[in-house]
């Protein structure tokens, strides 16, 4: 009981510092991105990489969190890649982007993220992601198909969370195959890099009030998958099974 109360007190003590640093990073790097974008998209990406590192360091040193990375990303140059991951927290994205920073990543994100969020909204709109309206299935699939075709042509990286939303309690949801299949169909030469994320949901367990102290996150880069080796109809299920075994193991 004393240990639980002690952790709670420390959590509330670090929360103001954590939030101040977090929002300061978003604001400062928003201005830096605006300037960098006037020069080149590549420079804007480097600025975004630094912001992602700052977010991770804030989590690591202010909230005393621990990170463990298993394996390394297999993102071959000169070939498009599809990253498939389970989704536990908004912090999944900066972590994935930092670990895979040698390639240009684009995300499939809900359209609400494209407005009013310093740094994040601007990056989603300008650096090769796609914003979809989850209430309009037909247009969402069309947008994903255009996104996939662009990534295929440019030999870039497309990231998708097939659960469709965050698993706020850490319990992995079933993968939705429609959007995933549309992405695979429009990226026929891509290799798939599955990623399993564990523990990251705890950062938002209380919606940042407080920020929990001492959370533990594990990110595992699993064996890459050649889509041609599996029927498209069962590929999402195959990837879900591989990721689920790690998340629930």
C-alpha positions as CSV (number, residue, x, y, z in Angstrom):
1,X,0.0,0.0,0.0
2,X,2.8,2.4,0.9
3,X,4.6,1.6,-2.3
4,X,1.4,2.3,-4.3
5,X,0.8,5.6,-2.5
6,X,4.4,6.5,-3.1
7,X,4.2,5.9,-6.8
8,X,1.0,7.9,-7.0
9,X,2.6,10.9,-5.2
10,X,5.7,10.8,-7.5
11,X,3.4,10.5,-10.5
12,X,1.5,13.7,-9.6
13,X,4.8,15.5,-8.8
14,X,6.3,14.8,-12.2
15,X,3.1,15.4,-14.2
16,X,3.5,19.3,-14.5
17,X,7.1,19.0,-15.6
18,X,6.3,16.2,-18.1
19,X,3.4,18.2,-19.7
20,X,5.3,21.5,-19.8
21,X,8.2,19.8,-21.6
22,X,5.9,17.9,-23.9
23,X,3.9,20.9,-25.1
24,X,7.1,23.0,-25.3
25,X,8.6,20.5,-27.6
26,X,5.5,20.6,-29.8
27,X,5.5,24.4,-30.0
28,X,9.2,24.9,-30.5
29,X,9.5,22.2,-33.1
30,X,6.4,23.4,-34.9
31,X,8.2,26.7,-35.5
32,X,11.3,24.9,-36.5
33,X,9.3,22.7,-39.0
34,X,7.7,25.8,-40.5
35,X,11.2,27.2,-41.2
36,X,12.6,23.9,-42.3
37,X,9.7,23.3,-44.7
38,X,10.6,26.5,-46.6
39,X,14.0,25.0,-47.4
40,X,13.2,21.3,-48.1
41,X,11.1,18.3,-47.0
42,X,14.2,16.5,-46.0
43,X,15.3,19.2,-43.6
44,X,11.8,19.2,-42.1
45,X,12.0,15.4,-41.6
46,X,15.3,15.9,-39.7
47,X,13.7,18.5,-37.5
48,X,10.8,16.1,-36.8
49,X,13.3,13.3,-36.0
50,X,14.8,15.6,-33.3
51,X,11.4,16.3,-31.9
52,X,10.6,12.6,-31.7
53,X,13.9,12.1,-29.8
54,X,12.9,14.9,-27.4
55,X,9.5,13.3,-26.7
56,X,11.2,9.9,-26.0
57,X,13.8,11.5,-23.7
58,X,11.0,13.3,-21.8
59,X,9.2,10.0,-21.2
60,X,12.5,8.3,-20.3
61,X,14.0,10.8,-17.9
62,X,11.0,12.7,-16.5
63,X,8.6,9.8,-15.9
64,X,11.5,7.3,-15.3
65,X,10.2,5.0,-18.0
66,X,12.2,2.1,-19.4
67,X,12.4,1.1,-23.0
68,X,13.6,-2.2,-24.5
69,X,14.0,-2.8,-28.2
70,X,14.1,-6.3,-29.6
71,X,15.6,-6.8,-33.0
72,X,16.1,-4.0,-35.6
73,X,14.0,-2.7,-38.4
74,X,14.4,-4.4,-41.8
75,X,13.7,-1.4,-44.1
76,X,15.7,-2.1,-47.3
77,X,16.7,0.9,-49.3
78,X,15.3,1.1,-52.8
79,X,12.2,-0.9,-52.0
80,X,8.8,0.1,-50.6
81,X,8.0,-1.2,-47.1
82,X,4.7,-1.6,-45.2
83,X,5.1,-1.3,-41.4
84,X,2.3,-3.2,-39.6
85,X,2.0,-2.7,-35.8
86,X,-0.5,-3.0,-33.0
87,X,-1.5,0.4,-31.5
88,X,-1.4,1.2,-27.7
89,X,-0.6,4.9,-27.4
90,X,-0.1,8.1,-29.3
91,X,3.5,7.7,-28.3
92,X,3.8,4.6,-30.5
93,X,4.3,6.9,-33.5
94,X,7.3,9.0,-32.3
95,X,9.0,5.8,-31.1
96,X,8.5,4.0,-34.4
97,X,9.6,7.1,-36.3
98,X,12.8,7.5,-34.3
99,X,13.7,3.8,-34.5
100,X,13.1,3.8,-38.3
101,X,14.4,7.3,-38.9
102,X,16.7,6.3,-41.8
103,X,13.7,6.0,-44.0
104,X,10.8,8.4,-44.8
105,X,7.6,7.1,-43.0
106,X,4.1,8.0,-43.8
107,X,1.1,7.1,-41.6
108,X,-2.6,6.4,-42.1
109,X,-4.2,8.6,-39.6
110,X,-7.7,9.9,-38.7
111,X,-8.5,13.3,-40.2
112,X,-9.0,14.8,-36.7
113,X,-5.2,14.7,-36.2
114,X,-4.6,16.9,-39.2
115,X,-5.7,20.1,-37.4
116,X,-4.9,22.1,-34.3
117,X,-2.0,19.9,-32.9
118,X,1.3,21.8,-33.0
119,X,4.0,20.0,-35.0
120,X,2.0,16.8,-35.4
121,X,-0.8,18.1,-37.6
122,X,1.7,20.0,-39.8
123,X,3.9,16.9,-40.2
124,X,1.0,14.7,-41.1
125,X,-0.1,17.1,-43.8
126,X,3.3,17.8,-45.3
127,X,5.5,14.7,-44.9
128,X,3.7,12.0,-46.9
129,X,0.9,10.7,-44.6
130,X,-2.8,10.4,-45.4
131,X,-5.7,11.6,-43.3
132,X,-8.9,9.6,-43.5
133,X,-12.5,10.0,-42.4
134,X,-13.2,6.8,-40.5
135,X,-17.0,7.5,-40.9
136,X,-16.7,7.3,-44.7
137,X,-15.5,3.8,-45.5
138,X,-15.5,4.2,-49.3
139,X,-13.5,7.4,-49.4
140,X,-11.1,6.1,-46.7
141,X,-10.3,3.1,-48.9
142,X,-9.8,5.4,-51.9
143,X,-7.4,7.6,-49.9
144,X,-5.5,4.5,-48.7
145,X,-5.2,3.3,-52.3
146,X,-3.8,6.6,-53.5
147,X,-1.4,6.7,-50.5
148,X,-0.2,3.2,-51.2
149,X,0.3,3.9,-54.9
150,X,2.4,7.0,-54.0
151,X,4.5,5.1,-51.6
152,X,5.0,2.3,-54.1
153,X,6.1,4.8,-56.8
154,X,8.5,6.6,-54.5
155,X,9.7,3.4,-52.8
156,X,8.9,4.8,-49.4
157,X,7.5,3.4,-46.2
158,X,3.8,3.2,-45.3
159,X,2.7,2.6,-41.7
160,X,-0.6,1.1,-40.7
161,X,-2.2,0.2,-37.4
162,X,-4.8,-2.4,-38.5
163,X,-6.6,-2.4,-35.2
164,X,-8.0,1.0,-36.3
165,X,-7.8,2.6,-32.9
166,X,-5.7,2.4,-29.8
167,X,-5.9,-0.5,-27.3
168,X,-6.3,1.8,-24.3
169,X,-6.2,-1.1,-21.8
170,X,-3.4,-3.0,-23.5
171,X,-5.7,-5.7,-24.8
172,X,-5.0,-6.1,-28.5
173,X,-8.0,-5.8,-30.8
174,X,-8.6,-7.8,-33.9
175,X,-7.0,-6.5,-37.1
176,X,-9.3,-5.0,-39.7
177,X,-8.4,-6.3,-43.1
178,X,-10.1,-4.0,-45.6
179,X,-7.7,-1.0,-45.4
180,X,-4.7,-3.3,-45.0
181,X,-5.6,-5.3,-48.1
182,X,-6.0,-2.0,-50.1
183,X,-2.6,-0.9,-49.0
184,X,-1.0,-4.3,-49.9
185,X,-2.7,-4.3,-53.3
186,X,-1.3,-0.9,-54.2
187,X,2.2,-1.7,-53.0
188,X,2.9,-5.0,-54.8
189,X,6.7,-4.8,-54.5
190,X,6.7,-3.9,-50.7
191,X,8.0,-6.1,-47.9
192,X,6.1,-6.1,-44.6
193,X,7.9,-5.3,-41.3
194,X,5.7,-6.3,-38.4
195,X,6.2,-4.6,-35.0
196,X,4.8,-5.7,-31.7
197,X,4.4,-3.0,-28.9
198,X,4.0,-3.9,-25.3
199,X,3.4,-1.7,-22.2
200,X,3.1,1.6,-24.0
201,X,-0.6,1.9,-23.2
202,X,0.3,2.5,-19.5
203,X,1.6,6.0,-20.4
204,X,-2.0,7.1,-21.1
205,X,-3.7,4.9,-18.5
206,X,-5.0,8.0,-16.7
207,X,-5.0,10.3,-19.7
208,X,-1.9,12.1,-18.4
209,X,-3.6,13.0,-15.1
210,X,-1.3,11.9,-13.7
211,X,1.5,10.7,-15.9
212,X,2.4,7.3,-14.4
213,X,5.9,6.8,-13.2
214,X,8.1,3.9,-14.1
215,X,6.2,2.5,-17.1
216,X,7.9,-0.2,-19.2
217,X,7.7,-0.3,-23.0
218,X,9.0,-3.1,-25.3
219,X,9.1,-2.7,-29.0
220,X,9.9,-5.9,-31.0
221,X,10.8,-5.9,-34.7
222,X,9.6,-9.3,-36.0
223,X,10.8,-11.3,-39.0
224,X,9.8,-9.4,-42.2
225,X,7.1,-11.0,-44.3
226,X,7.0,-11.2,-48.1
227,X,3.3,-10.7,-49.0
228,X,3.6,-12.9,-52.1
229,X,4.2,-15.9,-49.7
230,X,0.7,-15.6,-48.3
231,X,-2.8,-15.3,-49.7
232,X,-4.0,-11.7,-49.4
233,X,-7.2,-12.8,-47.8
234,X,-5.4,-14.4,-44.8
235,X,-2.3,-12.1,-44.6
236,X,-3.8,-9.7,-42.0
237,X,-4.8,-12.7,-39.9
238,X,-1.3,-14.1,-40.2
239,X,0.4,-10.8,-39.1
240,X,-2.1,-10.4,-36.3
241,X,-1.2,-13.8,-35.0
242,X,2.5,-13.2,-35.1
243,X,2.2,-9.8,-33.3
244,X,-0.4,-11.1,-30.8
245,X,1.9,-13.9,-29.7
246,X,4.5,-11.3,-28.7
247,X,2.2,-8.8,-27.1
248,X,0.4,-11.4,-25.1
249,X,3.3,-13.7,-24.5
